[in-house]
Amino acid sequence: MAEQRMQPVASLLLLLNFCMYAIVLGIGAWSMNKAISHGFHIGADYSLPTHFSPIYFPMGNAATGFFVMFALIAGVAGAASVISGVSHLQSSTTASLPAAVSAATIAWSLTVLAMGFGCKEIELGMRNARLRTMEAFLIILSATQLIHIAAIYVTRK
């Protein structure tokens, strides 16, 4: 009985999480592209700057590089967990449950890790609107992904 009521909730959470992970991936890809295009240019006659970091981002602060990289990893894992979740909702058997729950749990743990770097970035300040948007999406995703794990766990037959 509870499985029937949770099926639409799990479907809605899958759609919501997929859209949010796609937005995180888009903003993260923009940030990574900007960092690669506008990073340090070191040639034969140049020396390294005093505080050189291979994870340098021209926007944001010292936590931005770690935040963007882990947000991209969490976005890819989250999109993969949505695919596994859709497969589980279509079959709704106990055989598909472990794959869906484990993929969602891995995506949630990576999302929480990226959210932690996002919180550090908020603490340090000096970030643009796109990074603030990505921080907000990851904070929301860490809650919705956890609810998603509970919802797909309940939808088993």
C-alpha positions, 0 to 999 in steps of 0.5 A: 500500500505504501509502495503505491503512494510513494511511487509518484513521490519517487518519480517527482524526486527523480525528475527534480533531482535530475533537473537540479543535477543538470543545472549544477553540471552546467554551471560547474562546466562553465566555471571549469571552462573559465578557469582553464581559459583564464588560468595561469599562463606559464612559459619558459621565461615565466616563474610560478607565482608565490601562492600558485595552486593547480586548482586556481579559479579566477572567480571566487575564493580559495575554496572555489576550485575544490567546490567546482570539482566535487560539484561536477563529480557529484553532478555526474554521480547524481545523474547516474543515480537518477538513471538507476532510480528510473530503472528501479521504478520501472521494475520495482522489484527487490532485485533492482533495489540494491543498485538504485539505493547504492547509486543514490547513496554514493551520489548523496555522499558526494553531494554532501561533500561538495556542499561542505566545500560550498559552505566553506566558500560561503564562509570565505565570501567573494563569489559571483552569482553563478557560484552562489546558485550552484551552492544553493542547488547543492544544499537543496540537493543534499536534502532532496537526494536523501529523501529520494533514497528513502522514497525508492527504498519504500517503493520496493515490492 
